[in-house]
Amino acid sequence: MKKSRMLSLSTALLVSLSFAAVADAGDDKATVINAMEENNFAVPAEKVKVESVVGKTGKALKFSFAEDAKGVFVQGRDRPTPDWDKAAGFSFWVQGDGSNHLGGIEMIWNGDYGMRYAYAFPLNDIQWHKVVVPWRDLIPEVSAPIKPIDPANGNAPSKLSPINFGKWWYWGDYAAHSYAIDDIRLEPTIPTATQDLHPQAAPLARVAAKLKAGQPITIVTMGDSLTDFKHWTNRETNWPTTLQKQLKAKYGSEVKLVNPAMGGTELRQNLVVMPRWTSQEPQPDLVTVFFGFNDYTNGMRGPAFQQTQMDAIDRIRRATGGKADVLILTTCPPFENGERMGELAEACRNAAKADKAGLADVYAAFTAVPQGDREKLYANDKVHLAPPGQELVAQTVLKTLETGG
């Protein structure tokens, strides 16, 4: 997106349920960023309304976004100070509208619109509740090399833009929604969970045991257009429902599929909107992660992809309290010049091994098919999957589940 266009946007409040903590401690020591007693935001002329309402304490501001408010942002004016580098993160109080939609925050680092960070929060709770956001939970929205927000070892919080409310293009859900925000503060300390959430046995041992016992399981399939049910190549045949049938036939297990995949998106963007499914399915049995083509075409390369995959594994485990097994699918190569995805596939292997996640090597399965037979795996664009390709992905996942990872 061009900078001139971005300057016309008012940036976003994306605060992610799965990584937020709820706490009341520390209010007396926290530095106020914005008490929300008056409207000091830049408000677009269309698609959003800002009004003063009764807050948690005193007044608050209510943000009401109209239908299809994509790329519409309300931009804050409270610029970070050096005090931000001394804080562990920030907090705010929110009152949702009771819907299953998300609100969001977006912040730009050092004036560079290629260095965008986001955080999403659910709106289903109509009571005032506090959300605490450690710096690490501001997630990069782009595939460019970008450090985490970290006063000690990453990008300094003091160089962030003001906190802004709205949604960028990749969110996928632009239904009308509203939420009220009160008392945005810096948090001097934020407790960090110390529990080891790595599986004690094989990476997929728990879900494999359930399958062998014929028990029902829930699978969340994170992904891009190779997984998104709405994509034209997946509407009739797709690998998740093919896998569902295979598991039913082999083990007798009923499989509930939760498919938050979004065509055209990258892994980091799907991490931002994880609260969309964690608020509905907080403890699925299995979460699959299948990305790469869009990441690569937008600048992601091997070392950064490995770190992003490891970050995804960590965030999924934290969001589900360690209850979900995590399965990484290596990047699927397109029919033409597929070898360029090899470094991303290797990054997936390295990440799964380092973080003890399951690994379904889709890249290896596709490249093992003789070149003369490989084209039939793809749709006519030679990137997305035809039914035989969907079948091969499902079979690769099935074999991995059979072995427990």
N, C-alpha and C positions, 0 to 999 in steps of 0.2 A: 504494500500500500504506500502510495506516495506521501511524502511528508506534508505537502500542502493539504492533502485530504485529511490527514491525521490531525492537523492543526484545527480543522473545522469540527473535529469530534471533541466531546468532553469525556474524559477517560473513565474507567470502570471500577466498581467495587465487587470483586470476585472473591468470596471467602469460602473456603472449602470445608464443609462439614466434617469430612473424614479426618482432617488433620487438625481441627479446631479443638481447643479444650475449654471447658466451661468452669469458671472460677470467679469468686468474689474477692479474694484476697488481693491486697496491694493497691486498692483504689486510692488510699490516702497518700501513697508515695508516688503514684504514677503521674507523669506530666500530661496535662490536657493538650491534645492536638486541636480538637474542635468540640466545644460543648454542645454544638448544634442548637443553640438558642435562637439563632437567626440565620437566614439564608444568605450565605456568602459564597455560593456556588455559581458558576457560569452555566446557565440552563439553555439548551437548544430551543428554538422557536416551535418545534413540532415534536410529537411522539412522547414527550415526557412532561410531567407536571411536578413541581415541588411545592409543598405546603407545610406550614407549621402546625404541629399537633401536640397533644399532651404526651410527654416523654416518660422515661423511667424516673427521671428527676427533672422537674421544670418542663421545658419545652423540648421537642425533637423535630426532625425533618422527615417528612414522608415523601418518598419517591414513587411516582406512579408512571409506569411505562405502558404505552399503548401497544396494541397488536402490531407485530412486525417492526419493532423498534431495534432493528439490527444496525450495529455501528452507531447507536445513539448513546451519548455519554453525558453525564453531569460532572463537570470538572471542578475539583476543589481548588482553593487558593492558598491553603495553609502549607507553605513550603517547609520541607524538612530542615532541621537545624543540626548542629553538631551533637546535640543531645540524643539524636536518633542512633548515633554510633555507640552510645553507652547503654542503650536499651536492648532487651532480648526480643522485642517485637512490639506489637500494638494490640489494642483490644477495642471493642465497641459493643454497644447493646443494640439488639435488633428485635423488631416485632414483625413477624411475617404475616402474609395474607391468608395462610392456611392452605395454600396450593402446593402442588408437587413441583413447582418451578424453582429456579435458582436465581439468586441475586449475585452480583459480582463486583469485584474490585480490580482495577487495572492501574498499573503504575509504570512509568517510563524511567529508565535509568540514565542519568547524565545527559538528558536531552536527546538521546539516540533512540529513535522510534524502532530500530532494529533490536533494541534491548528492552523488551516488554515483559512484565511480570503480571501474573493474574492469580486470583483466588476466588473460589465460588462457595456460596453458603445457601443452605436450603431455606425455604420460606414456609414450611408446613407448621411451624409452631407460632401460634398467634399470641403467646405470652412473651413479655419481655425476657430475653435471656442474653447472657454475655458470651461473646465469642472472642477467644484469645488466639492471636496469630503469631507464632514464632516466625522470625525472618525466613527460616528454611522453607516455610510453607507457601511463600510467594514463588510460583512456578513459572519458569520461562515459557513464553508462548510460541517461540520460534525455534527453528533448528540451527540457527547460527551459533557459533561457539559463544557461550555465555556462562559466566560464573554465577553461583548462587548468591543471594543477598546474605552477607555475613560480615560483620564489622571486623573480624580478625583475619579471615582467610579468603574473603570473596569481595563482591562489590559492596561498597559502603552504603548503608541505608540513607545517610545524609545526602546522597546524590540522587535519590529517587525524586520523582515528581510528586506533587500533592496526591492524596488519595482521591480516586475518581470512581464513579458508579455507572455501570452499564455493561454491555456485552459486545464483544468483537464478532467477526464474521463466522467463526467456526462453531459457535455454541449450538446451532441447530434448532433450538427451541426459543421462539420469539413470541410466545403467547403474552397477552396482557397480564401484568403482574404488578404488585406494589409491596413496599416494605418501609418501615420507619427505622431510622438510625438515631442513636443518642450517644453522647459522651465518648468520643473517640480519644483514646489515651495511649501514650507509650507505656510499656510494661517493663519495669526494671529487671525483673526476673520472671522466668517461666519454667516451671518444673519440666524436666525431660524424663520420659519413661525409660527405664533401664532394663526392662524385661527382654530376654532374648527370644525373639519370635521365629527364629529358624526352626524348621521341623526337626524333631529328635530322631526320626527314622529316615527312610528314603523320602525324597521330595514329594512324591505323590502317594505315599503309603496309606494315608487316611482315606482319600477318595477311592483308591484301589480296593481297600478293605470293604468299603460300603458297597461297591459294585459287586464284588465277589459274594457278598451276602444278599445281593438282590435288593438292596435298600434304595429308596428314592434319593436323588441328589439334585443339587442346583448348580448350574454352570453359568458364569458370567463370561461372555465372549467380547472382550475389548478388541477393537480393530478399526481399520479404514474401510475402503470400498470392497476389499476382498471378503469382508465379513458383514458389512451393512446390508440388512435385509431389504432396504429400500432401493439399493442399486439395481439397475436393469438386469445385470447378469445373475442376480441372486434371488429374484422374486419367486421363481418357481423351484429352483434347485440351489442349495447353498450348503457349504460344508458343516455349519453347526447343526442344522436339522438332519443332515445325512448322518452325522455322528450320533445324534439323539436316537435315530432309528437303529443304528448299529449297536449301541449300548443296550437298548431294549431287547434286541434280538439275541445278543450274546449273554447278557446277565439277567434279563428280566426287570431291570431297574427302570422306574419312571424318572425321566430327566426333565427338570424344569429349566428352560433356557431364558436367560436375561441377556438381551442383545443391545448394548449401548453404542455399538460401532457407528461411526460417522464417516461417510465417504469424503475423500479429499483432505482428510486431516492427518496430523502427525501425532506421534506418541505423546509428546508433552502436552498437547492441547487436550487430549483425552484424559490425562491426569488431572488437569484443571477441573473438568466437569465430572469427576468421579462421584461427587455427592449425589448426582442424578440417580445412580444405582445403589450407592451405599445407604442412602436414606430409606430405600425400599427393601433391599436385600443386604443387611449389614453383615451377615455371616454365611455367604455361599460356601459350598464345598470346594469349588474349583473356580479360579479365574484364569482365563487364557489371554495372552498378550501377543498380537499378531500385527506387526507394523514393519515399515521400511521403505517402500517405494516413494511415498510422498516425502518422507524424512530426507531421503537421499537427494531427490530432485530439488529440495529446498536448502541444501547445503550440509546436511548431517553426514558425518563420516565415522569410520570405525571406532576410534577411541572415545569420541563424544557419545556415540550410540551405546557403547558398553556402559558408560556412566549413567546414561538415561534409562537403560534397561534395569540397571541395579537400583536406580532411584524408584522406578516403577514397582519393582519387587518389594522394596522397603515400604513404600506408601500403601500398597495393597495390604501388606501384612499389618501395618499400623491401623489402617482403616477398618480392618475386619478383626482386630484383636488377635491376629495370628491364627484365626480359625480356618481361613481359606488356604488351600494348597494353590500354588502359583505355577502355571505352565507357560513357558516361553516358546513360541513358534518362530523358528528362524525365518528371515525375510524370504519371501517367494520371488524367484527371479522371473522377469518377463521373458518372453520367447526370444526377443532380439536383444543382444548385448546383455544377457542376464548375468554374465560373470562380474559385472560391475557391482552387483549386490553382494558379492562374496565377502567383502570386508564387513558388511553389516551382519551377515549370517555368522561370521566368526565372532563378532562382537556379542551376538546373542548367546553363542555357546560359552564364551568366556564369562558373561554375566551370570548365566544359569549355574555354571560350575562354582563361581566365586560366592554366590548367594544361596546356594543349595535350593535352586528351583528346578522344576521339571523342564525337560527340553524335548520338543518335537522338531526334528530337523527337516523341515519342509524343503529348504534349499537343497539339501542332499538328495531327498526323494525325487525332486523334479530334475535335477541334473543327472541323476542315475538313469533316467529314461532316455533311450537312444534318440539322437537328434532327429532321425526320420520319423519317429513316433511322437515326438514331444509337442508338435504344433496342435495336436488334437486336444491337449489339455487346456487350451486357451480359447477365449471368445475371439471374435473377429478383429478386435483391437490388439490382440496378442499381448495384452497386459493382464486383463481380468480373466476369470476362470470359466471355462465351459464345464458341463457336468462331469466329464472324466477328471478334470483338475480338482473340482470340488470333492470328488470321491477320493482322490489321492491325498488331499489334505486331511480329510476325515480319517482315512485309514492310518495315516502317519500319527495322528493324535491317539487313535484307538490303540495302536501298538505300544505307544509310550505309556498309556494308562495301564495296559496289561502288565507292564514290568514295574509299575510303581515309580516311574520317573527316570 
